[in-house]
């Protein structure tokens, strides 16, 4: 659950992209401290306002902290070079996603990695024509509009399934999400950005609905 704010969403500040450009070049506490006010006004507060505006339709959001967990990473850079947020889908699996970075705005939805039991249900549902064909059409509709599929994939179709399966590419996925990269358009720093995020989330909702219906949440061990 993110912090509440009553500030209307007017777009992301003109300095948002520049802030992340600079952070990529100098990922240090000194840079962060010197530019903290820019992050607050151009990124954090607008993101909170955006999430508040989306909440009535999609539900409460979680905004990610800007600090990286470097305990088990060779990369000790302390700060994330993007500000992301998610809203959990109603079906108990997957989420809508929005991100701001040096490259502008990305929206998306799905599951980056299935649990073992989810993966078994996902493969069975994709394999069956009755459930797999509608899902393949939903994914193809989005990729035809410029969306990109993401998630870990196998080199080959899983053992026991037809290597020439008509939905072989989907069967290779161990997680499946779709993203749309808007870049840094003119409307990024205007209230129209809200409509673009909402439109993208609505477009990817059929995929999340299918995942909720046929994959479902992870089952307790």
Residue pairs with C-beta under 8 A, 6 or more apart in sequence:
1 60
1 61
1 62
2 48
2 51
2 52
2 60
2 61
2 62
2 63
2 85
3 48
3 63
4 52
5 45
5 48
5 49
5 52
6 52
7 45
7 48
7 49
8 49
8 53
8 191
9 46
9 49
9 50
9 52
9 53
9 191
9 193
9 194
10 46
10 49
10 190
10 191
11 46
11 187
11 188
11 189
11 190
11 191
11 192
11 193
12 42
12 43
12 46
12 47
12 100
12 105
12 188
12 189
12 193
13 38
13 41
13 42
13 43
13 46
13 189
14 42
14 189
15 38
15 41
15 42
16 42
16 43
16 46
16 100
16 188
16 189
17 101
17 102
17 103
17 104
17 184
17 188
18 38
19 35
19 38
19 39
19 42
19 43
20 81
20 82
20 100
20 101
20 102
21 102
22 31
22 35
23 31
23 32
23 35
23 79
23 81
23 102
24 81
24 102
27 77
27 78
27 79
27 81
28 78
29 78
32 39
32 78
32 79
39 66
43 83
43 100
44 63
44 83
47 63
47 83
47 85
47 98
47 100
48 63
50 98
50 193
50 194
50 197
51 61
51 63
51 85
51 87
53 194
54 61
54 87
54 194
54 197
54 198
54 201
55 61
57 198
58 87
58 96
58 198
58 201
59 87
59 88
59 90
60 87
61 85
61 86
61 87
62 85
62 86
62 87
62 88
63 83
63 84
63 85
64 80
64 83
64 84
64 85
64 86
65 80
66 79
66 80
66 83
67 78
67 79
67 80
68 75
68 77
68 78
68 79
68 80
70 76
70 77
70 78
81 101
81 102
82 99
82 100
82 101
83 99
83 100
83 101
84 97
84 98
84 99
84 100
85 97
85 98
85 99
86 95
86 96
86 97
86 98
87 95
87 96
87 201
88 94
88 95
89 95
89 96
89 109
89 208
89 209
89 211
89 212
90 212
91 208
91 209
91 211
91 212
91 213
91 216
91 217
92 212
92 216
92 217
93 111
93 118
93 208
93 211
93 212
93 215
93 216
93 217
93 218
94 109
94 110
94 111
94 177
94 207
94 208
94 211
94 212
95 109
95 110
95 111
95 208
96 107
96 108
96 109
96 201
96 204
96 205
96 208
97 106
97 107
97 108
97 109
97 177
97 179
98 105
98 106
98 107
98 108
98 197
98 201
99 105
99 106
99 107
99 108
103 181
103 183
103 184
104 181
104 182
104 183
104 184
104 185
104 188
105 181
105 182
105 183
105 184
105 185
105 188
105 193
105 196
105 197
106 179
106 180
106 181
106 182
107 179
107 180
107 182
107 196
107 197
107 200
107 201
107 204
108 150
108 177
108 178
108 179
108 180
108 200
108 204
109 177
109 178
109 201
109 204
109 205
109 207
109 208
110 150
110 151
110 175
110 176
110 177
110 178
110 204
110 207
110 208
110 211
111 118
111 151
111 175
111 176
111 177
111 211
111 215
112 150
112 151
112 152
112 175
112 177
113 151
113 152
113 174
113 175
114 122
114 174
114 175
114 215
115 218
115 219
117 218
117 219
118 215
118 216
118 217
118 218
119 174
121 214
121 215
121 216
122 173
122 176
122 211
122 214
122 215
123 158
123 161
123 171
125 131
125 132
125 135
125 210
125 214
125 215
126 132
126 135
126 136
126 167
126 170
126 171
127 161
127 165
127 167
127 171
131 210
131 214
132 167
132 170
133 167
134 210
135 167
135 170
135 207
135 210
135 214
136 166
136 167
136 170
138 206
138 207
138 210
139 149
139 170
139 176
139 178
139 207
142 178
142 180
142 203
142 204
142 207
143 149
143 178
145 180
145 203
146 180
147 178
147 179
147 180
147 203
147 204
148 178
148 179
148 180
148 181
149 173
149 176
149 177
149 178
150 175
150 176
150 177
150 178
150 179
151 173
151 174
151 175
151 176
151 177
152 173
152 174
152 175
153 172
153 173
153 174
154 172
154 173
154 174
155 172
156 163
156 172
157 163
157 165
157 168
157 171
157 172
158 171
158 172
161 171
162 168
165 171
170 176
176 207
176 211
178 204
178 207
180 200
180 203
182 188
182 196
187 193
187 196
